[in-house]
Amino acid sequence: MLARATVMRNCRLIVEQVALSPGNAGSARMAALDRAIFELPPTGIVMTTDADSEVAPDWIMANLAEIDAGADAVAVVVAFSPATLAALPSFGSARHLEWQLADQHARLGTLIDPVAHDPWPNHIWAWGASLAVTVAAYRTVGGMPPVPLAVDRAFAARIEAHDLRLRRSHAAVVYTSARRSGRAPGGFADLIDAYASNAEMPCDAALEPTMDLVRRLLLRARCRAAGENGFGARWAMIESTTPALARRRLHPATLPAEVALAGRIIAALSPAAAGRADTPVSAPGV
């Protein structure tokens, strides 16, 4: 109803109501982006956010600037809206170390296996609340993966597996809801509810023990240095078929030690950064 009542200036608004089967977050995002891609020329760019999110005023320009700089896809910072986070007074403080470690892990990535198109400051996330991609890249990877959950991360993995340039940017912020009730079973709202209800809930699956990450990055850097064509696909195959690279989940109780360890490694690799409070916000909850 809100979309149909919206009056747009200098652009065309298309509103369609579609019954999806199966009806889940993954199929909904795939259908929406496929429809947008259909409307765009080969040189076009599509950007997506969530209905419970609010983009920054410069969001479109920030994404376009990253793509103009050479990115094929862009994932900017997503944070919780202050109003909804205030309804979960213990959530932000309980998960603060998790977000801090995520920033440190992003920094380790740029120190051990730097990627020219994704320099520091960057982050480790890819959220559906903010994704931008060129039409060419979207078609190259075959569109959104047909998965019911975490389609955003699966899509980011597709981009990288095709040796396309994913920029995890701090150029803009999108504020999303910290609501605990959603329409997609197992979706982000259910995750927030689990975090708020259980202080021992394992950390986000994008995180892993710091030494596991360091070994992963060292191996990835060696594979990248080989300089062979098709690095992305080869690395995806190595990760999926090497038992030693299976990701282990972190638990909140281990976070103080993990943050301290990551900080020591960063200081050893980059002495100039030691003791500086220059780590940017890169995840919801901070």
Residue, then its C-alpha position, 0 to 999 in steps of 0.5 A: m500500500l505504501a509503495r503504491a501510494t508513493v509519488m516519485r520524481n524523475c524516476r519510474l516506479i514499478v509495483e507488483q504483487v507476486a505470490l511466491s512458491p516457495g515463499n521465503a526470503g531467498s525466493a523473494r529477493m531473487a524474484a525482485l532482482d530478476r525483475a529489476i534486471f529485466e528492466l535495465p540495460p546491459t550497463g545498468i546497476v541494481m541496488t537492493t535493501d530491505a523493507d525494514s531498513e533505512v538507507a543513508p541519503d548518500w547511499i545511491m551515490a556511495n554505491l555508484a562511486e564504488i562501482d565507478a572505481g571498479a567494483d562489480a558488486v558492493a556491500v556497504v555497512v549495515a547497522f541497527s537503527p538506534a530506536t529498535l536497538a534501544a528495545l534490546p538494552s542488553f543486546g548491543s553490549a553483549r555482542h560488542l566484542e563480536w563486532q569488534l572481532a569482525d573488524q579485526h578479522a577484516r583488518l587481518g584479511t587486508l594485511i595477510d591477503p590484500v586485494a586491490h579492489d577491497p582495501w582497508p577499511n573494509h568489513i567481512w559482511a554481505w547483508g541483503a539490507s544493502l547490496a549493489v551489483t552491475v547487470a553484467a555481474y549479475r548475469t555472469v554469476g547466474g543471478m541470486p542463488p536459489v537458497p531459502l536463507a542467507v541468500d545475500r552471503a551465498f550471492a557474495a560467494r558467487i561473485e567472488a567465485h567468478d573472480l568478480r570484484l566485491r567491495r565491502s565498503h564503509a562509504a555509506v550506512v544502512y540502518t535496519s530493524a532489530r526486530r525479534s519477529g519476522r515473516a521468514p522462519g530462520g531469518f534475521a529476526d529469528l537470529i536477533d531473537a535467539y541472540a537476545s534470548n540466549a547469551e551463549m548463542p554462538c557467534d555469527a557464522a562469518l566468524e571463526p577462531t582467529m588462528d583458523l582465519v590466519r591459516r586460511l588467509l595464508l593459504r589463500a594468499r599462496c593460492r592467489a600468488a600462483g597467478e593462475n586464471g580462475f582463482g575464485a572458483r579454485w579457492a571455492m573448491i579448495e575451501s569446500t573440499t578441505p576438511a582442515l578448512a571447515r569453519r568452527r563456530l565461536h562462542p561468546a565466552t571465547l571472545p575476550a581472548e580472541v580479540a586480544l589475540a587478533g590485536r596482537i597479530i595486527a600489531a605485529l603485522s602492522p606496527a604503525a597501527a598498534g594502539r590506534a583506535d582506527t577500527p571502523v564500525s562494520a556490523p549491526g549492534v555497534 
